[in-house]
C-alpha cells in the first residue's frame, strides 16, 4: 500500500493554485484589482473633478499642470480617465451578473421542465436571437433616453420619476444596465438550457435520483456545484463584451449623460480632434482595451484552472 | 435538402414580423412626437398638427403599423422626419458602402484567421502557437475604438502612409477593413485551431499518412476541409457583429455608410430612419445566417435531419 503523501486539496484550492501559475491571468487579476481600487477611490486619487472645465487651457498638451493634457473644454484627461473606470467596471460586472441571472434561470427552467413549456420558451428565444443584440439595445436606449430624460415635466407617476432621478444620479448608468440585461440574456439562456439538459442525463444525477433524492437536493447538491465553475468562467469572459457595449453606446451618444466621463464618450470627443490632438482619443482607447484584456486573460486562466481537461 | 431550405426560409417570416413589431412598438412608446423637438425652438401647434396629419400619426397604432408594413412590402421605407430625404434614399446611398466595407473586413478576417489557426494547431505548444493565441486573445479584446485612433496616429499622422479618413480610393479602405477584420480574425483563429487539433487526431488522418499522402495534402484536403465545418457556423453571428461594429469604424473614418445614417437617425430621434435601418440590417443578418445554415447543411449532411 502506497502511503498518501499529500492530502487531496479541494477543487477550489487546487484550481486557485493552478491559476497562480498562469502569469498572464495573474497579471489580468492584478490589473482588475488596481482598476477596482481606482474606481472606488477616484475622488481621492483624481487631481481634479471630472467636470471641472478650464476654458483658458483647452487642448493643452500632456505634461505640466495637467499630466495627460486637457480636452476640448479644458477638463483634465487624467481625472476623467480615472473616473471613467467607475462606469466601465460597474456596467461590465453588474451587466454580466444581471444578464447571467436572467439567462441561466430562463434556460435551466426551460431545460428542466421540458416538454411543451420548453418548446414555447425556446421558440421565443429563437426569434429574439435573430434580433441583432446591438440594434436591440440601441432601440431600447433611444426609448429610455427620450421617455425619461426629456419629458421630466410630464407628470408620469412616482415610480417613473424615481427611476429617472436614480438614473440621472448615476450619470445615465441605470438605463445602460437595464438595456444590457434585457438584451444579453438570450444567448446565455440557450447555453444554460443545453447545459441543464446534458447534466440531467449524467450518471451521477441518475444515481442520486435512483437513491431517492428530491428535486431540491439534486439541484443544490449535484447540479449547482457543477454549474458554478463554468458560470464563473463565462461571466468573467463576458465582461469585456459588456464593457465594450457600454463604450459603444456612450460613443454614439446613447450611453452616459454628459459630463459623466465614460471612455467611449471620451473617444468620441477625441476622434473629432484627431488630427491635432490624437492623444485625446488614444488614452481612453488604451484604458478601454486594458480593462477588456484583463478580464479576458483572467477568464481564460480561470477556465484552464477550473477545468484542466479543456486545455489542449 | 429542399425541405430543409424551405423550412429555413419559412422561419424568416415570423422572425422578421416579430422584429418589426418590437421595433415599431418601441418607437411609438416614446412620449411626445418627433416634431415637438427637445431643446430646440418648438414649432407652432398648428404646424405640428398639420405635420402629424401629413404623416398619419393620429391614426391608431395598429393602423399605422399595417400602413407601414404595406409600404414596406412595396419596398417603401417611408420618409425621414428630420431630413428631406427618404429612408430608401439613405439605404441606397449607404448600403453599398457598408456592404463593401463588411466584405473587405470578412476577407481580412478569413485570410488572417484561418491560416493562423492552422499554423497554430500544426505547431501546438510551440512559439508560433503561443504567439498566435496571444494575438487571438488581444484581437478579441481590443475594440475598434482603441485600434482605430492608434492606427490613424501611427500610419496616417506619423508615417503618412495612408489617408486619415473618408471613402473612395483603395488606400482609404485599407485601415477600416483591417480594423474591422482583426477581431473576427482572432475568433476564427481560435476556432480553427481547436477544430484542427481535434481533426488531426482522427483515424482517417492516420490512414492517409499511412497511405503515404503528402503532408501538405493531408493538411489541406483531409484535415482542413473537415476542420472548417464548425468554423462555418460562426460566420453568421461573426458577420452580424462586424456589420454592427462597422458603425464605430464608419464614424471614426467618416465613411458615409449605413452606420452614419443610423446614428444620425438615433441622435435626432428620426423614427422612420431608425426603423428602416433596423429592418434592413436585420434582414441582411437573417439572410446571412440563412446562407451560413445552408452552407453548413450542404457540407455536413447530418445537419439536415434535425
Contacts between the chains, C-beta under 8 A, distances in Angstrom:
chain1	res1	chain2	res2	distance
A	127	B	14	6.4
A	127	B	15	5.5
A	127	B	18	4.9
A	127	B	19	7.7
A	130	B	15	4.5
A	130	B	19	6.9
A	130	B	282	7.2
A	130	B	285	7.6
A	130	B	286	5.5
A	130	B	289	7.2
A	131	B	19	5.2
A	131	B	22	7.1
A	131	B	282	6.6
A	132	B	240	5.3
A	132	B	243	7.9
A	132	B	244	5.7
A	132	B	281	6.4
A	132	B	282	6.3
A	132	B	285	5.5
A	134	B	241	7.7
A	134	B	244	4.2
A	134	B	245	8.0
A	135	B	244	6.5
A	135	B	278	5.2
A	135	B	281	5.9
A	135	B	282	6.8
A	136	B	22	7.9
A	138	B	262	8.0
A	138	B	266	6.3
A	139	B	22	7.8
A	139	B	23	6.2
A	139	B	26	5.0
A	139	B	27	7.6
A	139	B	274	7.0
A	139	B	278	6.6
A	140	B	26	6.9
A	142	B	26	7.6
A	142	B	27	7.9
A	142	B	30	7.3
A	142	B	266	5.8
A	142	B	269	6.8
A	142	B	274	6.6
A	143	B	26	5.1
A	143	B	27	7.7
A	143	B	29	5.9
A	143	B	30	5.6
A	146	B	30	4.6
A	146	B	31	7.4
A	146	B	32	7.5
A	146	B	38	7.6
A	146	B	269	6.0
A	147	B	29	7.2
A	147	B	30	5.6
A	147	B	31	5.6
A	150	B	32	7.2
A	150	B	38	4.5
A	151	B	31	5.3
A	151	B	32	6.1
A	154	B	31	6.3
A	154	B	32	7.8
A	156	B	31	7.9
A	240	B	140	7.7
A	240	B	141	5.2
A	244	B	143	5.1
A	244	B	145	8.0
A	247	B	143	6.8
A	247	B	145	5.9
A	248	B	143	7.9
A	248	B	145	7.5
A	248	B	247	7.8
A	248	B	248	6.5
A	251	B	145	6.2
A	251	B	248	6.4
A	251	B	251	7.6
A	252	B	247	6.8
A	252	B	251	7.4
A	252	B	263	4.9
A	252	B	266	6.6
A	252	B	267	7.7
A	253	B	263	7.6
A	253	B	266	7.5
A	253	B	267	5.4
A	254	B	266	6.5
A	263	B	145	7.9
A	264	B	145	6.6
A	267	B	145	4.9
A	267	B	146	8.0
A	267	B	149	6.9
A	268	B	251	7.9
A	270	B	149	6.8
A	271	B	148	7.9
A	271	B	149	6.5
A	271	B	251	7.5
A	271	B	252	5.3
A	274	B	149	6.5
A	274	B	152	6.0
A	274	B	153	8.0
A	274	B	164	7.0
A	274	B	252	8.0
A	275	B	157	7.0
A	275	B	164	6.6
A	278	B	149	6.3
A	278	B	152	7.0
A	278	B	153	4.3
A	278	B	157	6.0
A	281	B	149	3.7
A	282	B	149	5.0
A	282	B	150	5.9
A	282	B	153	6.0
A	285	B	143	8.0
A	285	B	145	5.7
A	285	B	146	3.5
A	285	B	147	7.6
A	285	B	148	8.0
A	285	B	149	5.4
A	285	B	150	6.5
A	286	B	146	6.5
A	288	B	143	6.4
A	288	B	145	6.2
A	288	B	146	5.6
A	289	B	141	6.6
A	289	B	142	4.6
A	289	B	143	6.8
A	289	B	146	4.2
A	292	B	141	4.3
A	292	B	142	7.3
A	292	B	143	6.9
A	293	B	137	7.5
A	293	B	138	6.6
A	293	B	141	4.5
A	293	B	142	7.1
A	295	B	141	7.9
A	296	B	137	5.9
A	296	B	140	6.6
A	296	B	141	4.3
A	297	B	137	6.7
A	300	B	137	6.6
A	312	B	124	7.3
A	312	B	194	7.1
A	312	B	197	5.4
